[in-house]
Amino acid sequence: MTFTIAFNYGGRAELVDAVQRILDGGVKRVTERTIARHLYDPEMPDPDLVIRTSGEYRISNFLLWELAYSELVFSDALWPDFGRENLYEAIKEYQDRDRRFGGVGSTGEM
């Protein structure tokens, strides 16, 4: 399991910096893998679950590239008050989801 907390981070800045490094490296053909390799922490796996605290329903410029297939859980608890029970509830909600990674469900319905 990888647990990541980001401080003073911006997803847009990360993408701009990645593109600049790609250009500086003289890459001729850009793929998703090229971009992923130039992100701030290319070894960090894409998150399966992102828990957003404080009752906000937005990602706030967070991991814009990496969140493509992540599950988002929103909690009304403020971060300093987010405790074991909140974490349990978020994980339970995540476990109850049918992850499709951008595809359709097994019945072919969306």
Backbone hydrogen bonds in HBPLUS format (Angstrom, degrees):
<---DONOR---> <-ACCEPTOR-->    atom                        ^
c    i                          cat <-CA-CA->   ^        H-A-AA   ^      H-
h    n   atom  resd res      DA  || num        DHA   H-A  angle D-A-AA Bond
n    s   type  num  typ     dist DA aas  dist angle  dist       angle   num
A0014-GLU N   A0010-GLY O   3.03 MM   4  6.30 153.8  2.10 147.8 155.6     1
A0011-GLY N   A0061-ASN O   2.66 MM  50  5.05 160.1  1.70 149.3 149.6     2
A0015-LEU N   A0011-GLY O   3.02 MM   4  6.30 156.9  2.08 148.3 153.2     3
A0016-VAL N   A0012-ARG O   2.93 MM   4  6.20 163.6  1.95 156.0 160.5     4
A0017-ASP N   A0013-ALA O   2.87 MM   4  6.01 166.2  1.89 151.8 155.9     5
A0018-ALA N   A0014-GLU O   2.90 MM   4  6.08 151.9  1.98 143.6 151.9     6
A0019-VAL N   A0015-LEU O   2.95 MM   4  6.17 164.3  1.97 151.9 155.3     7
A0020-GLN N   A0016-VAL O   2.94 MM   4  6.18 158.8  1.98 150.4 156.7     8
A0021-ARG N   A0017-ASP O   2.96 MM   4  6.19 158.9  2.00 148.7 153.8     9
A0022-ILE N   A0018-ALA O   2.95 MM   4  6.21 150.9  2.04 147.3 155.9    10
A0023-LEU N   A0019-VAL O   2.91 MM   4  6.19 162.0  1.94 153.3 157.5    11
A0024-ASP N   A0020-GLN O   2.81 MM   4  6.02 163.6  1.84 152.3 157.4    12
A0025-GLY N   A0021-ARG O   2.97 MM   4  6.05 136.4  2.17 135.6 146.4    13
A0025-GLY N   A0022-ILE O   3.19 MM   3  5.11 127.4  2.48  92.0 105.7    14
A0027-VAL N   A0022-ILE O   3.39 MM   5  5.87 167.1  2.40 162.2 159.0    15
A0026-GLY N   A0023-LEU O   3.00 MM   3  5.23 160.7  2.04 108.5 114.5    16
A0035-ILE N   A0031-THR O   3.16 MM   4  6.54 162.9  2.19 154.4 156.7    17
A0036-ALA N   A0032-GLU O   2.92 MM   4  6.17 171.2  1.93 156.0 158.6    18
A0037-ARG N   A0033-ARG O   2.93 MM   4  6.07 152.7  2.00 148.6 154.9    19
A0038-HIS N   A0035-ILE O   2.93 MM   3  5.27 148.6  2.02 110.2 120.2    20
A0039-LEU N   A0036-ALA O   3.40 MM   3  5.48 171.0  2.41 107.0 108.6    21
A0044-MET N   A0041-ASP O   3.01 MM   3  5.61 158.9  2.05 120.3 126.7    22
A0071-GLU N   A0048-ASP O   2.86 MM  23  5.99 169.9  1.87 138.5 141.8    23
A0050-VAL N   A0071-GLU O   2.84 MM  21  6.23 153.0  1.92 164.8 171.5    24
A0073-VAL N   A0050-VAL O   2.91 MM  23  6.25 161.2  1.95 163.3 165.9    25
A0052-ARG N   A0073-VAL O   2.80 MM  21  6.19 164.5  1.83 164.0 169.1    26
A0075-SER N   A0052-ARG O   2.81 MM  23  6.05 167.0  1.82 159.8 160.8    27
A0054-SER N   A0077-ALA O   2.74 MM  23  5.25 167.6  1.76 135.8 136.7    28
A0055-GLY N   A0075-SER O   2.82 MM  20  5.49 153.4  1.89 146.6 137.8    29
A0062-PHE N   A0059-ILE O   3.13 MM   3  5.56 129.4  2.39 112.9 125.4    30
A0067-LEU N   A0063-LEU O   3.01 MM   4  5.88 141.9  2.16 161.3 164.2    31
A0070-SER N   A0067-LEU O   3.13 MM   3  4.94 166.4  2.15 107.1 111.4    32
A0081-ASP N   A0078-LEU O   2.87 MM   3  5.30 135.9  2.07 113.8 126.9    33
A0082-PHE N   A0078-LEU O   2.99 MM   4  6.04 114.2  2.43 147.8 164.2    34
A0082-PHE N   A0079-TRP O   3.14 MM   3  5.03 155.7  2.20 102.8 110.3    35
A0087-LEU N   A0083-GLY O   2.98 MM   4  6.31 157.6  2.03 154.6 161.6    36
A0088-TYR N   A0084-ARG O   2.86 MM   4  6.13 159.5  1.90 152.6 158.4    37
A0089-GLU N   A0085-GLU O   2.95 MM   4  6.18 162.0  1.98 149.5 153.7    38
A0090-ALA N   A0086-ASN O   2.99 MM   4  6.23 157.7  2.04 147.7 153.7    39
A0091-ILE N   A0087-LEU O   2.93 MM   4  6.16 163.6  1.96 155.5 159.7    40
A0092-LYS N   A0088-TYR O   2.87 MM   4  6.05 157.9  1.92 151.4 158.1    41
A0093-GLU N   A0089-GLU O   2.95 MM   4  6.16 160.9  1.99 148.5 153.2    42
A0094-TYR N   A0090-ALA O   2.98 MM   4  6.20 156.1  2.04 144.8 151.7    43
A0095-GLN N   A0091-ILE O   2.85 MM   4  6.09 158.4  1.89 150.9 156.5    44
A0096-ASP N   A0092-LYS O   3.12 MM   4  6.33 139.0  2.29 144.3 154.4    45
A0097-ARG N   A0094-TYR O   3.13 MM   3  5.46 164.3  2.16 112.4 117.0    46
A0103-GLY N   A0100-ARG O   2.91 MM   3  5.04 163.2  1.93 114.1 119.0    47
A0105-GLY N   A0109-GLU O   3.35 MM   4  5.73 153.1  2.43 148.6 149.6    48
A0108-GLY N   A0105-GLY O   2.94 MM   3  5.27 160.0  1.98 113.1 119.5    49
